[in-house]
Amino acid sequence: PAEEEDCGFRMDKTKALFHNFILKLPEKSLMQLTSFQSGPLGGRIIKQQQITTSDKASILQGLGEIKAENGTPILDAIRTGYINLKAVPSNKKIMVYLTDAALEVEEEERADFEEILGEIKKENIKVLWAGMGVQDKEAVFAKAAELSGGRYVLSEDAAGLKSTLEEMLGIISQEEKNQDIPISITINDKTSSGELLSYAANTMVNFSRPKKSGKVIEPDVA
């Protein structure tokens, strides 16, 4: 069937493309998947299809459950993706933001929109803004890429995104020479009423491997 028909054909091809992308990710990569749309009666639906995990099967299951419906809450979706990624203890963070709508927000949301893009750049999150069927909105995508320090790609269908995703895989697979390593601390506690509380924080710490002495020290044997 033709893609312009409301049959999910474009969505199926896009899912297949990202299915292959996920399978090619380096082992132990931390991944998360979020879908976003407007509700049938209004409102905004931001659904975390899969929280942060290194299990590709879980991510693929979440990918398979995504359905294409209604409108696109741009600002809320970007904010959710940014907040979730910021909390991940890693020195290499990558966001792939795929939409079939232009990256345009209401005038009253513009300041918040541009502030979040600036925060994405500040946190050194590498972002790809991918638009399908919105070639007439290139200026908007180019501006978002500029403000976030990322890149953009526009295509009429999923096939046009393939080469760009392959390039992103190359970036992900590159060895980092940065000596900063992520440190994450989580504390779990209970209140007097038995309510479970969880506190978490993460930061980057500069770490240099100690030089090898060249001397092998044998362990003591009792």
Backbone bond lengths (Angstrom), bond angles and torsions (degrees), N, CA, C in turn:
res aa  C-N    CA-C-N  psi(-1)  N-CA   C-N-CA  omega(-1)  CA-C   N-CA-C  phi
1 P - - - 1.470 - - 1.517 110.74 -
2 A 1.303 115.83 155.83 1.459 121.09 -179.58 1.513 110.06 -70.64
3 E 1.341 116.75 146.35 1.458 120.93 -176.84 1.517 112.61 -66.26
4 E 1.341 116.21 -29.05 1.452 117.41 -177.38 1.520 112.10 -71.70
5 E 1.325 117.43 -15.26 1.451 120.70 175.82 1.521 108.59 -74.77
6 D 1.329 116.53 147.10 1.460 120.92 -176.41 1.527 109.46 -80.38
7 C 1.347 115.57 72.42 1.454 119.63 -175.81 1.518 112.33 -127.52
8 G 1.326 117.39 4.05 1.443 120.08 178.33 1.510 114.33 76.34
9 F 1.344 117.07 10.50 1.469 120.22 -177.02 1.525 110.71 -61.76
10 R 1.335 117.16 -45.82 1.465 120.72 179.10 1.529 110.13 -62.82
11 M 1.320 117.51 -41.12 1.464 120.84 179.56 1.529 111.02 -61.97
12 D 1.332 117.32 -41.51 1.467 120.63 179.62 1.526 110.91 -61.51
13 K 1.326 116.83 -42.49 1.468 120.48 179.78 1.522 111.09 -66.89
14 T 1.330 116.14 -36.84 1.457 120.30 179.07 1.526 110.87 -68.20
15 K 1.319 116.21 -40.86 1.466 120.11 177.36 1.529 110.73 -61.72
16 A 1.325 116.14 -40.99 1.467 120.01 179.61 1.530 110.51 -63.44
17 L 1.327 116.25 -39.09 1.461 120.92 179.41 1.528 110.82 -63.54
18 F 1.330 116.63 -46.60 1.456 120.20 -179.23 1.529 111.87 -73.67
19 H 1.303 116.77 -26.34 1.463 120.92 174.17 1.529 109.31 -58.98
20 N 1.318 115.95 -48.00 1.469 120.49 178.84 1.525 111.32 -66.87
21 F 1.329 116.98 -37.97 1.462 121.91 178.62 1.535 110.25 -60.12
22 I 1.305 116.74 -45.52 1.468 121.72 -179.38 1.523 111.04 -64.71
23 L 1.317 116.91 -42.17 1.464 120.30 -179.29 1.532 111.72 -63.42
24 K 1.335 117.16 -29.21 1.468 120.73 -177.62 1.529 112.97 -86.84
25 L 1.320 117.66 -6.66 1.459 119.98 178.85 1.523 110.55 -63.51
26 P 1.330 117.73 146.93 1.470 119.85 178.24 1.520 110.93 -57.29
27 E 1.321 116.43 146.88 1.455 120.53 178.33 1.532 109.09 -60.85
28 K 1.312 115.43 148.00 1.467 123.81 179.56 1.531 112.73 71.53
29 S 1.341 117.25 10.14 1.464 118.81 173.81 1.528 108.92 -65.74
30 L 1.325 116.68 138.33 1.452 120.51 175.30 1.524 108.19 -87.24
31 M 1.327 116.83 129.78 1.462 121.77 -174.83 1.529 109.82 -133.09
32 Q 1.303 116.00 154.51 1.461 122.02 170.94 1.523 108.09 -147.24
33 L 1.317 116.55 155.39 1.464 120.81 -175.58 1.520 109.61 -136.82
34 T 1.332 115.53 126.43 1.461 121.26 -179.42 1.532 109.58 -129.32
35 S 1.319 116.53 135.18 1.468 120.85 174.60 1.524 108.47 -112.30
36 F 1.332 115.54 155.72 1.464 118.92 -176.43 1.519 109.81 -147.04
37 Q 1.337 115.07 140.42 1.457 121.29 178.22 1.514 109.59 -168.10
38 S 1.304 115.73 167.20 1.459 121.08 173.92 1.519 108.85 -87.59
39 G 1.335 115.84 149.48 1.458 119.97 178.91 1.519 111.60 -75.06
40 P 1.332 117.54 161.09 1.476 121.17 -179.07 1.516 112.88 -62.02
41 L 1.333 117.17 -25.86 1.462 121.07 -179.99 1.529 111.16 -111.64
42 G 1.329 115.54 21.33 1.451 119.99 -177.25 1.516 110.59 99.27
43 G 1.303 116.91 -177.27 1.455 119.81 -177.40 1.521 110.65 81.41
44 R 1.320 115.59 176.16 1.460 120.55 -175.66 1.515 110.33 -126.35
45 I 1.315 115.49 136.26 1.453 121.21 -179.17 1.525 108.59 -117.68
46 I 1.338 116.21 108.90 1.453 122.01 175.04 1.523 106.00 -110.99
47 K 1.302 116.87 110.88 1.460 121.02 -174.31 1.520 111.20 -116.62
48 Q 1.319 116.09 122.06 1.452 120.19 175.98 1.525 107.23 -82.79
49 Q 1.325 114.66 99.27 1.470 120.32 -177.05 1.530 110.66 -63.56
50 Q 1.335 115.87 -31.31 1.466 119.98 177.72 1.530 108.30 -155.43
51 I 1.335 116.45 125.62 1.458 120.41 175.81 1.523 109.08 -71.65
52 T 1.327 116.43 172.78 1.460 121.58 -175.48 1.524 111.71 -54.42
53 T 1.307 115.63 126.98 1.465 121.69 -178.44 1.523 109.62 -156.52
54 S 1.317 116.10 159.96 1.466 120.81 172.16 1.520 110.93 -104.35
55 D 1.339 115.89 4.02 1.463 122.22 -178.44 1.531 110.06 -86.83
56 K 1.310 116.86 106.91 1.463 120.77 -178.10 1.522 112.03 -63.89
57 A 1.321 117.13 -32.87 1.467 119.83 -179.63 1.522 110.85 -62.44
58 S 1.328 117.22 -38.82 1.470 120.90 179.18 1.526 111.29 -66.69
59 I 1.333 116.23 -41.63 1.461 120.41 177.53 1.528 110.68 -64.05
60 L 1.306 116.85 -42.66 1.466 120.80 -179.57 1.526 111.31 -65.23
61 Q 1.316 116.85 -34.85 1.464 119.81 176.41 1.527 110.22 -65.01
62 G 1.336 115.87 -43.96 1.461 119.48 177.38 1.514 111.99 -62.12
63 L 1.322 116.52 -39.10 1.464 121.39 178.03 1.520 110.75 -61.17
64 G 1.316 116.34 -42.56 1.465 120.57 -178.99 1.511 113.18 -66.20
65 E 1.337 117.28 -23.41 1.468 121.28 -176.55 1.524 113.31 -88.06
66 I 1.339 117.49 -7.24 1.466 119.91 -179.46 1.526 110.77 -68.75
67 K 1.323 115.96 136.77 1.457 121.98 177.00 1.530 109.15 -122.83
68 A 1.325 115.84 143.58 1.468 121.28 179.83 1.525 109.55 -91.69
69 E 1.328 116.02 114.91 1.457 120.74 -179.58 1.530 110.39 -146.63
70 N 1.277 117.93 148.07 1.461 126.00 165.29 1.522 115.56 49.93
71 G 1.348 116.06 -153.64 1.457 121.96 -170.23 1.517 114.60 -86.78
72 T 1.345 115.33 -170.54 1.467 121.65 -173.72 1.525 111.39 -129.03
73 P 1.340 118.89 111.50 1.469 122.09 176.11 1.533 109.67 -82.05
74 I 1.322 116.64 84.23 1.464 122.92 -172.12 1.527 113.21 -54.71
75 L 1.334 116.47 -56.62 1.463 120.46 -173.15 1.528 111.85 -61.59
76 D 1.321 117.47 -47.50 1.465 120.63 -178.82 1.518 111.57 -62.84
77 A 1.322 116.66 -37.94 1.463 120.39 -179.13 1.526 111.26 -66.08
78 I 1.336 116.29 -44.71 1.465 120.29 179.53 1.522 110.49 -65.74
79 R 1.328 116.22 -42.42 1.465 120.09 180.00 1.536 110.46 -61.11
80 T 1.329 117.21 -43.72 1.461 120.97 -179.99 1.521 111.01 -63.55
81 G 1.326 116.50 -45.19 1.456 119.94 178.80 1.514 112.11 -61.07
82 Y 1.331 116.66 -41.83 1.472 121.61 -179.73 1.527 110.89 -64.65
83 I 1.326 117.16 -48.44 1.464 121.14 -178.40 1.532 110.66 -61.68
84 N 1.322 116.93 -43.24 1.458 120.23 -179.64 1.522 111.91 -64.72
85 L 1.325 116.84 -41.43 1.467 120.16 -179.50 1.521 112.08 -71.47
86 K 1.311 116.54 -37.54 1.464 120.55 -179.08 1.519 110.78 -58.41
87 A 1.327 116.88 -33.60 1.465 121.44 -176.72 1.527 113.39 -78.95
88 V 1.321 117.40 -10.78 1.468 120.32 -178.15 1.528 109.82 -79.80
89 P 1.343 118.41 125.90 1.470 120.79 -180.00 1.523 111.87 -76.98
90 S 1.315 116.73 90.49 1.462 121.50 -178.42 1.521 109.37 -155.18
91 N 1.339 116.99 149.56 1.462 119.96 176.01 1.530 111.38 -97.64
92 K 1.325 116.56 7.81 1.466 120.75 174.79 1.533 108.11 -138.52
93 K 1.330 115.92 103.28 1.454 121.19 -177.64 1.526 109.28 -119.05
94 I 1.313 115.66 131.25 1.469 121.01 -176.71 1.534 109.50 -131.65
95 M 1.329 115.03 131.64 1.462 121.29 176.45 1.527 109.40 -117.17
96 V 1.319 116.47 128.94 1.467 121.76 172.51 1.529 106.08 -110.89
97 Y 1.330 115.92 112.32 1.463 122.02 -176.62 1.526 108.13 -108.54
98 L 1.321 115.82 107.56 1.468 121.76 -177.20 1.521 110.28 -108.05
99 T 1.325 116.15 129.62 1.458 120.40 179.35 1.527 110.35 -148.31
100 D 1.319 115.73 153.39 1.463 119.98 173.39 1.527 109.62 -106.02
101 A 1.336 114.90 17.65 1.470 120.89 176.61 1.521 108.57 -121.51
102 A 1.312 116.87 156.86 1.460 120.45 178.19 1.525 109.97 -69.44
103 L 1.335 116.53 152.46 1.468 121.08 178.53 1.525 109.82 -82.14
104 E 1.310 115.69 54.81 1.458 121.23 -178.29 1.522 109.54 -109.88
105 V 1.316 116.44 135.14 1.460 121.56 179.13 1.524 109.13 -120.11
106 E 1.323 115.34 166.16 1.459 119.61 177.01 1.529 109.87 -65.43
107 E 1.314 116.19 154.19 1.462 120.58 -176.84 1.522 111.90 -56.03
108 E 1.350 116.79 -38.71 1.465 119.73 -177.99 1.539 111.89 -72.52
109 E 1.332 116.98 -11.75 1.466 120.49 178.62 1.532 112.61 -100.42
110 R 1.313 116.77 -5.88 1.465 120.18 -171.71 1.532 112.78 -61.54
111 A 1.330 117.06 -42.26 1.469 119.80 -178.61 1.529 110.63 -61.86
112 D 1.345 116.59 -44.03 1.468 120.53 178.82 1.526 110.67 -65.48
113 F 1.324 115.65 -39.13 1.467 121.89 179.66 1.528 110.75 -59.83
114 E 1.332 116.27 -49.60 1.460 120.59 -177.98 1.533 111.29 -70.12
115 E 1.320 116.83 -31.57 1.471 120.11 177.63 1.529 110.93 -65.43
116 I 1.333 117.06 -42.90 1.468 120.71 179.10 1.523 110.71 -65.00
117 L 1.329 117.51 -40.20 1.462 120.00 177.66 1.524 110.44 -61.85
118 G 1.336 116.20 -38.41 1.460 120.11 177.10 1.520 111.73 -65.60
119 E 1.338 116.87 -37.31 1.461 120.94 178.26 1.531 110.73 -67.10
120 I 1.329 116.78 -37.55 1.461 120.95 177.32 1.530 109.97 -59.82
121 K 1.323 115.56 -43.03 1.470 120.37 178.51 1.525 110.72 -66.14
122 K 1.333 116.44 -43.16 1.461 121.54 -179.48 1.523 111.40 -61.36
123 E 1.326 117.47 -38.16 1.465 122.18 -179.16 1.529 112.20 -80.59
124 N 1.330 115.79 0.43 1.467 121.65 179.48 1.531 112.02 59.37
125 I 1.331 115.36 37.89 1.461 120.68 174.16 1.524 107.77 -85.34
126 K 1.306 116.60 121.17 1.466 120.82 178.66 1.524 108.03 -80.89
127 V 1.328 115.84 119.21 1.463 119.31 -174.25 1.523 111.06 -121.97
128 L 1.317 115.03 139.89 1.466 122.36 173.62 1.520 107.89 -114.61
129 W 1.330 116.09 117.66 1.465 121.76 175.42 1.519 107.30 -92.29
130 A 1.313 117.18 110.50 1.469 121.94 -176.25 1.521 109.75 -112.41
131 G 1.336 116.42 121.53 1.458 121.31 -179.88 1.516 111.38 -115.91
132 M 1.324 116.67 134.26 1.464 121.47 178.33 1.517 109.80 -113.45
133 G 1.331 115.42 125.38 1.460 120.05 177.74 1.521 114.01 72.09
134 V 1.339 117.52 22.33 1.468 120.53 -179.04 1.533 110.48 -129.26
135 Q 1.332 116.39 40.76 1.462 120.88 -177.11 1.516 112.62 -60.35
136 D 1.328 117.53 -24.71 1.466 120.63 -179.25 1.530 111.92 -77.85
137 K 1.333 116.70 -1.90 1.470 120.95 -179.38 1.523 111.44 -112.74
138 E 1.327 116.83 28.75 1.464 119.71 -175.50 1.527 112.49 -59.28
139 A 1.312 117.70 -37.95 1.462 120.96 -177.71 1.526 111.33 -59.87
140 V 1.331 116.72 -36.58 1.463 121.11 -179.61 1.528 110.61 -67.75
141 F 1.329 116.52 -43.87 1.462 121.31 179.25 1.533 110.60 -67.00
142 A 1.321 116.25 -39.56 1.460 120.05 179.14 1.528 110.69 -62.95
143 K 1.323 116.58 -39.01 1.473 120.89 179.17 1.522 110.57 -66.67
144 A 1.329 116.59 -42.33 1.467 120.22 178.80 1.525 110.67 -62.41
145 A 1.333 116.75 -40.65 1.466 121.00 178.12 1.526 110.57 -64.10
146 E 1.313 116.57 -40.12 1.464 120.62 -179.77 1.526 111.27 -64.81
147 L 1.329 117.04 -46.80 1.463 121.00 -177.00 1.525 112.66 -69.01
148 S 1.319 116.96 -29.98 1.464 121.07 -177.09 1.528 113.03 -96.53
149 G 1.338 116.66 -4.63 1.454 119.77 -177.26 1.515 112.56 69.89
150 G 1.332 116.55 23.45 1.461 120.69 -177.54 1.518 112.05 -108.74
151 R 1.302 115.77 -152.39 1.455 121.70 178.67 1.519 108.71 -139.59
152 Y 1.342 115.97 168.24 1.460 119.16 -179.89 1.521 110.00 -139.26
153 V 1.315 114.46 158.83 1.454 121.00 175.03 1.525 107.83 -146.07
154 L 1.329 116.40 137.74 1.460 122.18 177.62 1.516 108.64 -119.93
155 S 1.311 116.48 137.41 1.460 120.73 -178.93 1.520 109.44 -149.24
156 E 1.299 114.94 154.75 1.458 119.61 177.38 1.524 111.38 -79.91
157 D 1.329 116.08 -26.00 1.465 119.06 -179.02 1.525 110.07 -147.09
158 A 1.327 116.00 178.64 1.460 121.88 -176.37 1.525 112.24 -63.24
159 A 1.321 116.93 -34.61 1.466 119.82 -177.26 1.522 111.88 -59.32
160 G 1.330 116.95 -32.80 1.449 120.94 -178.98 1.521 113.72 -70.88
161 L 1.328 116.99 -14.16 1.464 121.18 179.22 1.526 112.44 -90.33
162 K 1.307 116.97 -13.62 1.462 121.11 -170.56 1.519 113.02 -58.03
163 S 1.342 117.65 -49.72 1.462 120.32 -175.78 1.526 111.48 -64.55
164 T 1.347 117.21 -35.97 1.454 120.26 179.32 1.526 110.99 -68.28
165 L 1.319 117.26 -39.54 1.461 120.34 177.19 1.527 111.08 -65.75
166 E 1.326 117.05 -33.77 1.463 120.39 176.44 1.528 109.86 -64.39
167 E 1.332 116.65 -38.77 1.461 120.29 177.03 1.523 110.50 -64.99
168 M 1.324 117.37 -38.76 1.460 120.42 177.84 1.527 110.51 -64.21
169 L 1.312 116.85 -37.30 1.473 120.21 176.56 1.519 110.61 -60.75
170 G 1.324 115.68 -38.06 1.456 119.95 178.70 1.521 111.23 -63.57
171 I 1.336 116.54 -41.03 1.463 121.22 178.49 1.525 110.42 -65.06
172 I 1.321 116.07 -42.45 1.462 120.74 -178.86 1.528 111.11 -64.35
173 S 1.317 116.35 -36.64 1.460 120.94 -174.91 1.519 113.83 -80.67
174 Q 1.338 117.12 -13.12 1.463 120.15 -179.30 1.517 110.82 -65.18
175 E 1.329 115.54 140.37 1.459 120.87 176.24 1.532 109.10 -73.09
176 E 1.307 116.12 133.78 1.455 120.84 178.01 1.527 110.32 -83.28
177 K 1.337 116.88 131.14 1.452 121.33 175.06 1.530 111.34 -91.57
178 N 1.323 115.24 -9.52 1.452 120.15 178.76 1.521 110.03 -61.62
179 Q 1.332 117.17 133.13 1.451 120.63 -178.42 1.529 112.04 -89.47
180 D 1.322 117.47 2.73 1.455 119.68 175.42 1.524 109.55 -75.87
181 I 1.315 116.69 135.27 1.457 120.96 177.72 1.528 108.93 -122.00
182 P 1.330 117.33 149.36 1.463 119.77 -179.56 1.530 111.52 -80.87
183 I 1.327 116.15 136.11 1.458 122.58 174.56 1.519 107.47 -120.66
184 S 1.325 116.66 128.43 1.458 121.27 -178.24 1.528 109.34 -127.38
185 I 1.327 116.27 136.40 1.466 121.70 179.19 1.527 108.51 -127.68
186 T 1.320 115.78 131.01 1.458 121.71 177.12 1.527 109.45 -127.20
187 I 1.310 116.84 130.95 1.467 122.01 178.75 1.521 108.38 -122.20
188 N 1.312 116.38 125.37 1.456 122.32 176.90 1.523 109.60 -109.49
189 D 1.320 116.49 136.99 1.461 120.79 -178.12 1.524 108.66 -149.21
190 K 1.328 115.65 168.81 1.453 121.03 177.38 1.520 109.76 -125.46
191 T 1.326 115.50 144.21 1.454 120.38 175.06 1.524 109.15 -78.75
192 S 1.324 116.43 173.40 1.468 120.46 179.25 1.516 112.06 -62.19
193 S 1.334 116.17 -23.26 1.470 120.06 179.17 1.524 112.39 -89.24
194 G 1.347 116.03 -1.13 1.464 119.38 177.84 1.512 114.36 94.40
195 E 1.336 117.35 2.34 1.465 120.40 179.68 1.528 110.05 -72.40
196 L 1.318 116.29 132.46 1.454 121.07 -178.66 1.520 110.36 -81.88
197 L 1.335 116.19 128.61 1.451 122.05 177.28 1.519 109.06 -117.83
198 S 1.309 115.97 143.73 1.463 120.49 -179.93 1.520 109.32 -132.53
199 Y 1.328 116.60 130.02 1.459 122.56 178.13 1.525 107.98 -119.45
200 A 1.306 116.40 135.33 1.468 119.63 -178.92 1.518 109.79 -140.78
201 A 1.333 115.57 146.87 1.462 121.60 176.79 1.519 108.17 -152.57
202 N 1.320 116.18 152.45 1.452 119.14 177.39 1.521 109.36 -145.61
203 T 1.307 115.57 154.30 1.453 121.43 179.22 1.521 109.21 -154.66
204 M 1.330 116.28 169.58 1.455 121.65 176.90 1.524 108.68 -106.66
205 V 1.320 116.55 134.46 1.461 122.33 -178.33 1.521 109.11 -125.04
206 N 1.338 116.28 132.56 1.454 120.16 177.92 1.524 109.68 -70.96
207 F 1.319 116.00 129.26 1.460 120.70 -176.36 1.520 109.26 -137.81
208 S 1.306 116.07 127.09 1.462 121.62 176.09 1.519 108.84 -112.35
209 R 1.309 115.84 131.24 1.459 119.29 178.28 1.531 109.60 -63.88
210 P 1.319 118.34 135.62 1.466 119.97 177.34 1.522 110.93 -66.37
211 K 1.319 115.56 145.68 1.458 119.96 179.39 1.524 110.52 -69.51
212 K 1.312 115.58 144.01 1.462 119.97 177.38 1.526 109.53 -74.21
213 S 1.322 116.02 134.49 1.459 120.06 -179.79 1.521 112.34 -79.10
214 G 1.332 115.79 -19.76 1.459 119.10 -177.42 1.516 112.51 83.23
215 K 1.342 115.43 -0.41 1.453 119.99 -179.16 1.514 109.62 -111.91
216 V 1.309 116.60 128.45 1.453 121.98 179.11 1.517 109.06 -91.82
217 I 1.315 116.52 124.70 1.463 120.92 179.25 1.523 109.09 -104.29
218 E 1.299 116.28 118.01 1.458 120.81 179.46 1.502 110.38 -79.23
219 P 1.331 118.84 139.94 1.473 121.42 178.87 1.520 110.56 -70.29
220 D 1.325 115.17 149.16 1.448 119.52 175.83 1.509 110.13 -69.00
221 V 1.307 116.53 139.19 1.477 121.66 178.44 1.511 108.54 -115.77
222 A 1.317 115.67 120.94 1.471 119.29 -177.88 1.519 110.76 -75.22
